Amino acid sequence: MYFIVVKFPVKPEHAEQWPEIVREYTEATRAEPGNKWFEWSRSLENPNEFVLVEAFEDDGAGPHVQSEHFAKVTREWPQYLTATPRIVSRQVEGDGWEEMGEIRVD
């Protein structure tokens, strides 16, 4: 599985609208056959930074970056950002989320 985390530094004047700005892309990506999850969070330390956690089946990341909706955001999103997003993208073992071993809720 490909596991990807991307940090988006959003301009302050667009931070409150960011969920709506990314809505169409989020919906299109979640509908892709190889997508496992695609989830946005907002940083607690920096309210202008949004973190995207996504995962794809082994073959899913390739078609994703070749999609029209991906090409569209590479053209349109830079205007909303203060810097180039930072990414960690790795192929990892496993097929999804697992229970955390250090904390147990009974």
Backbone bond lengths (Angstrom), bond angles and torsions (degrees), N, CA, C in turn:
res aa  C-N    CA-C-N  psi(-1)  N-CA   C-N-CA  omega(-1)  CA-C   N-CA-C  phi
1 M - - - 1.450 - - 1.520 107.66 -
2 Y 1.324 116.52 142.60 1.466 121.94 172.50 1.523 108.73 -91.52
3 F 1.329 115.41 125.01 1.454 122.62 179.79 1.517 107.41 -114.29
4 I 1.328 116.90 125.67 1.463 121.95 -172.30 1.517 109.93 -132.19
5 V 1.321 115.11 135.16 1.463 121.55 173.86 1.521 106.63 -128.77
6 V 1.328 116.25 128.52 1.467 121.18 -179.32 1.523 109.04 -128.63
7 K 1.332 116.49 133.31 1.463 121.71 175.67 1.526 108.72 -104.08
8 F 1.328 115.40 124.54 1.457 122.53 -178.87 1.529 109.47 -109.24
9 P 1.340 117.99 113.69 1.470 121.22 175.86 1.532 109.68 -85.99
10 V 1.311 115.89 101.79 1.457 122.06 -172.95 1.534 110.31 -91.06
11 K 1.321 115.96 139.44 1.462 120.02 175.89 1.525 108.79 -58.80
12 P 1.337 117.78 138.66 1.467 121.04 -176.73 1.530 113.62 -52.49
13 E 1.316 117.28 -36.76 1.462 119.78 -177.56 1.533 113.25 -71.85
14 H 1.343 117.28 -9.41 1.474 121.04 178.88 1.528 112.84 -113.13
15 A 1.322 117.76 -4.49 1.464 120.58 -172.82 1.531 113.02 -60.58
16 E 1.308 118.09 -43.40 1.464 119.45 -178.36 1.528 112.24 -69.19
17 Q 1.322 117.41 -27.14 1.467 121.60 -179.77 1.532 112.50 -90.66
18 W 1.341 116.99 -5.95 1.465 119.83 -174.50 1.533 113.15 -53.16
19 P 1.333 121.15 -45.98 1.469 118.80 178.46 1.531 113.40 -55.59
20 E 1.304 117.54 -36.93 1.465 120.19 178.24 1.533 111.03 -75.20
21 I 1.317 117.21 -36.96 1.468 121.29 178.37 1.529 110.37 -59.86
22 V 1.327 117.40 -39.31 1.470 121.38 -175.50 1.530 113.63 -93.80
23 R 1.323 117.91 -2.43 1.461 121.79 -173.85 1.530 113.40 -55.79
24 E 1.312 117.53 -51.44 1.473 120.89 -176.79 1.530 111.09 -61.35
25 Y 1.328 116.42 -44.57 1.463 121.51 178.70 1.533 110.80 -63.58
26 T 1.314 116.00 -42.80 1.460 120.87 179.75 1.523 110.24 -60.56
27 E 1.313 117.41 -47.43 1.465 121.29 -179.52 1.528 111.05 -63.16
28 A 1.323 117.16 -42.31 1.468 120.67 -179.43 1.531 110.93 -65.57
29 T 1.317 116.75 -40.26 1.460 119.86 -179.73 1.517 111.06 -69.43
30 R 1.311 117.22 -41.79 1.475 120.09 178.74 1.528 111.44 -62.14
31 A 1.316 117.68 -26.04 1.466 121.77 -179.61 1.531 112.82 -83.91
32 E 1.322 118.22 -7.26 1.466 120.60 179.87 1.529 110.49 -67.26
33 P 1.324 117.37 141.79 1.464 120.85 -178.03 1.533 114.45 -56.89
34 G 1.317 119.61 -36.95 1.468 121.01 -176.60 1.512 115.10 -90.54
35 N 1.331 117.86 1.63 1.466 120.22 -177.67 1.520 111.35 -78.04
36 K 1.337 116.19 131.73 1.463 121.54 176.29 1.520 110.42 -97.50
37 W 1.317 117.56 -44.34 1.461 122.43 173.73 1.508 109.58 -160.55
38 F 1.319 114.78 160.07 1.457 122.96 -176.22 1.523 105.52 -154.99
39 E 1.343 116.48 98.05 1.461 121.15 -169.32 1.528 111.55 -128.69
40 W 1.311 115.92 132.64 1.465 123.11 178.15 1.530 110.20 -100.17
41 S 1.325 115.63 143.54 1.461 122.78 171.97 1.519 107.79 -138.04
42 R 1.320 114.44 160.38 1.462 120.30 177.92 1.527 108.03 -111.30
43 S 1.309 116.45 134.83 1.457 121.13 -179.68 1.519 111.15 -62.55
44 L 1.322 116.80 138.01 1.462 121.40 175.09 1.521 111.17 -75.90
45 E 1.332 117.67 -29.32 1.460 122.07 -178.84 1.528 112.94 -82.66
46 N 1.324 116.23 -31.78 1.460 120.70 -176.60 1.533 108.69 -135.27
47 P 1.320 118.02 102.01 1.472 120.13 -176.23 1.533 113.96 -65.39
48 N 1.327 117.42 -7.10 1.463 120.66 177.44 1.531 112.30 -99.61
49 E 1.328 116.61 6.77 1.458 120.66 178.42 1.524 109.40 -112.74
50 F 1.322 115.49 127.57 1.454 122.00 178.26 1.524 108.20 -114.39
51 V 1.328 115.05 139.68 1.455 121.16 -176.68 1.524 108.78 -114.99
52 L 1.302 115.44 127.31 1.454 122.29 179.29 1.522 108.51 -107.05
53 V 1.332 116.86 124.16 1.462 122.81 175.31 1.517 106.31 -113.54
54 E 1.325 115.27 122.59 1.458 119.32 -176.32 1.518 110.21 -140.22
55 A 1.308 116.04 156.79 1.460 121.64 177.28 1.522 109.26 -145.58
56 F 1.327 113.52 147.03 1.457 121.47 179.76 1.515 109.58 -135.03
57 E 1.320 116.39 150.33 1.455 120.19 169.09 1.518 107.26 -58.52
58 D 1.313 117.16 162.58 1.458 120.82 -173.97 1.525 113.42 -50.30
59 D 1.314 118.14 -38.27 1.462 121.08 -179.12 1.524 113.00 -90.03
60 G 1.326 118.00 -10.02 1.456 121.55 -170.77 1.508 116.34 -73.75
61 A 1.335 118.68 -29.05 1.464 120.39 -176.77 1.531 111.45 -68.15
62 G 1.320 117.23 -35.91 1.466 120.37 179.55 1.519 112.62 -61.71
63 P 1.325 118.13 -54.93 1.461 119.27 176.97 1.529 113.22 -59.78
64 H 1.330 116.62 -32.46 1.472 120.06 179.67 1.522 111.03 -61.31
65 V 1.326 117.54 -49.73 1.473 119.54 -176.87 1.525 112.20 -73.75
66 Q 1.318 117.01 -11.07 1.464 120.67 176.44 1.523 112.41 -98.40
67 S 1.327 117.37 1.18 1.462 120.99 -177.26 1.527 111.80 -76.23
68 E 1.313 115.48 158.30 1.468 120.60 177.82 1.524 111.03 -65.85
69 H 1.333 117.87 -38.92 1.467 118.71 -179.62 1.528 111.52 -66.47
70 F 1.332 118.45 -31.18 1.465 120.72 175.13 1.532 110.08 -68.89
71 A 1.324 116.87 -44.14 1.463 120.74 178.29 1.521 111.11 -60.42
72 K 1.322 116.55 -38.16 1.460 120.90 -179.76 1.527 111.33 -62.43
73 V 1.341 117.47 -45.06 1.464 118.52 -178.37 1.517 112.33 -69.86
74 T 1.332 117.87 -29.96 1.463 118.33 177.36 1.525 111.10 -66.58
75 R 1.315 116.30 -26.10 1.474 120.59 176.70 1.528 112.00 -84.36
76 E 1.329 117.48 -38.46 1.468 121.37 -169.52 1.525 115.71 -96.10
77 W 1.314 118.61 -32.97 1.461 119.62 -172.81 1.525 116.08 -72.11
78 P 1.332 121.15 -28.08 1.468 118.53 -179.01 1.532 113.80 -52.35
79 Q 1.313 118.70 -31.46 1.467 120.96 -179.99 1.529 112.98 -63.40
80 Y 1.346 117.42 -20.97 1.461 121.65 -178.31 1.533 113.51 -95.77
81 L 1.315 117.18 -5.08 1.461 121.56 -171.23 1.525 112.79 -109.29
82 T 1.334 115.13 153.38 1.469 120.36 177.01 1.520 111.84 -93.27
83 A 1.328 117.65 -16.25 1.462 122.84 -179.27 1.526 108.89 -160.04
84 T 1.307 115.29 169.61 1.459 120.76 176.76 1.529 109.39 -66.04
85 P 1.321 118.22 132.66 1.466 120.10 177.89 1.535 111.13 -58.57
86 R 1.332 115.62 151.57 1.469 122.20 176.98 1.521 107.85 -106.42
87 I 1.341 115.69 141.55 1.459 120.25 -172.20 1.524 111.50 -135.10
88 V 1.326 114.77 147.16 1.455 123.77 164.90 1.521 104.84 -123.19
89 S 1.318 116.80 121.74 1.461 121.91 -177.60 1.524 107.76 -134.61
90 R 1.330 116.14 116.76 1.456 120.62 -176.34 1.516 111.14 -140.61
91 Q 1.304 114.89 146.32 1.454 118.93 168.78 1.523 105.85 -85.75
92 V 1.324 115.80 127.89 1.461 120.93 -177.11 1.522 109.97 -127.38
93 E 1.323 115.07 158.20 1.458 119.81 174.87 1.522 108.82 -74.40
94 G 1.295 115.34 154.42 1.448 119.94 178.18 1.508 111.58 110.08
95 D 1.326 113.87 173.76 1.451 119.80 -175.34 1.524 112.08 -129.88
96 G 1.349 116.26 4.58 1.452 118.73 -178.99 1.510 111.34 165.64
97 W 1.333 115.12 -166.33 1.457 121.60 -179.45 1.527 109.81 -69.60
98 E 1.331 115.63 142.83 1.453 122.33 175.88 1.521 108.64 -122.82
99 E 1.328 117.01 159.95 1.460 120.22 177.31 1.521 110.23 -67.01
100 M 1.312 115.80 142.85 1.455 122.22 176.22 1.523 108.62 -74.28
101 G 1.314 117.34 129.47 1.453 120.98 -176.98 1.513 114.19 -76.45
102 E 1.316 118.32 -25.40 1.470 121.64 -174.32 1.520 113.98 -82.47
103 I 1.310 117.81 -19.20 1.460 121.45 179.13 1.526 107.53 -125.61
104 R 1.303 115.88 131.72 1.458 119.71 -179.97 1.517 109.29 -126.70
105 V 1.295 116.73 128.71 1.461 122.38 175.65 1.523 107.00 -111.31
106 D 1.316 116.21 120.69 1.471 120.90 -179.31 1.501 111.52 -104.03
